[in-house]
Every structure is written in C-alpha cells, then in structure tokens.
Amino acid sequence: MAMVVDNAALENAKSAIDDASSNFKTMASAFISSLEGALSTFEGETKDVLMKDKIGTGEGTEGTLAYFLQKQVPDLIKGLGDLLEGNRTTINDSDQKLAEAISGGQG
C-alpha cells in the first residue's frame, strides 16, 4: 500500500514554516538595529571592531551575528519547509506512478 499524505495539512504547514522564517528575519533585523543603537553610545576602536567584525550591519556580512540571525537561521527554517514540500510532492508522485503501474498504465 502506498503512503498517502494530507496535502492540505502539509501545504498549511509549509506556509506556516515560511511565515516563521519571514517573522524570524524581521525580528532579527529589529534586534540587530536595537543592539547597534545601544552600542552607538560607545566610542573607541574596540566598539568599531565589534560592530564591524562580530555584530555586522546586515545580513550581507558573513560571519557576523547579523548574518547568522538575518540570513542563515531564516534560510534554515525555510529550507525545512522546502524539504517538507519536496517530500509531499515525492509521495504524491510515487503514489500516482504506483497506481499507474498496478493498473497497467491505464490510470
């Protein structure tokens, strides 16, 4: 017997995961902005290096907190949704092919 999935439930789960990814990115951006604002009152080379090399100023600076929170984590969350969607379509396709094979291609 082929595995059957609840398409609507999995599509809803995929949508919820995509929303979570987007919401995480938005919250991460707000956090980084707040952190940068708090640290803007400091002066000196240590603060400059901390801001540039460790915190970053956005998702484009790989290796920084901003990049991790604004790019890598949301991408990971979205990737889980993409994996779920891929599994859903694979199961549906396999079920259809199995049905066709059983019926001799008359499905």
N, C-alpha and C positions, 0 to 999 in steps of 0.2 A: 504494500500500500504506500502510495506516495505521501510525502509530507505536504500538508496544506497549511497556508498561513492566513491570518485575518488581515487582509490587505488594508482595510480602513484603520485598524488599530496601529499597524506598523507605519502607515503614512502619517497618522497623527503623532506617533512617537518621533518620527523623523522631523516633522515640523516643530515639535516641542524642543528637540535637541538643537535644531538650527536657531530657534529663538533663544535658547540658553546660551549658545555661542555668541550671538549678537549682543545679548544683555551683558554677558561677562566682559566682552570687549568694551562696551560703553562704560561699565562700572570701573574697569581697569584704567581707562582713559581719565575718568574723574579722579581716581586715586592718585595716578601719576601727577596730574595737574595740582592736586592738593599738596602732595609731597613736594613738588617743585616750588609751590608757593610758600610752604613752610620753610624750606631751605633757602629761599631767596633772601631771607633776612641775614643769613650768614655771609661772611666775607673770607677771602683767602684762597690760596691755591688748593688746599685740601677740599674745600667746597666745590671748586671748579672741576677738579678731577673726579670727585664723587658724582657730580651731576653729569659729566660727560661720559665717563667710563663705566659707571656702575648703575646709575639710575636711567640715564638716557633721556632723550627728549621726544620720544615717539617710537612707534613700532619698527622703524627702519634701521635702528641701531642694534645689530645683532650682539648678543652677549650682555645686554643690559636688562635691568628689571622691567623697563618699559616694553622691550621687545618680547620678553618672556610672557608678560601679562597681557599685552595688547595683541600679540601675533601668535605666539606658539600655543598658548593654552586655548584660545578660541579656535585655532586651526585643529587642535587635537579633539576638542569637543565636536566640531563639525565633522571631522573625519569619522568619528564614531557613528554619527548619523548617516554618513555616506556608506559606511560598512553595513549598517542595518538595511539601508535601501538596496544595496547590492545583493545582500543575502535574500531579501524579499523577492527581487526580480529573478534571481537564480532559481529559487524554489518554484516560483510560478512557471518559469520556462521549462524546468525539468519535469514538472507535473504535466505540462502540455505535451512535451515530447514523449513521455511515458504513455500517456493516454493515446497518442497517435500510433505508437509502436504496438500497443496492445490491440488497437482496432485495425491494424494493418494499414495505417496511413490514411484511413477514411474519416479522421476526426475533425 
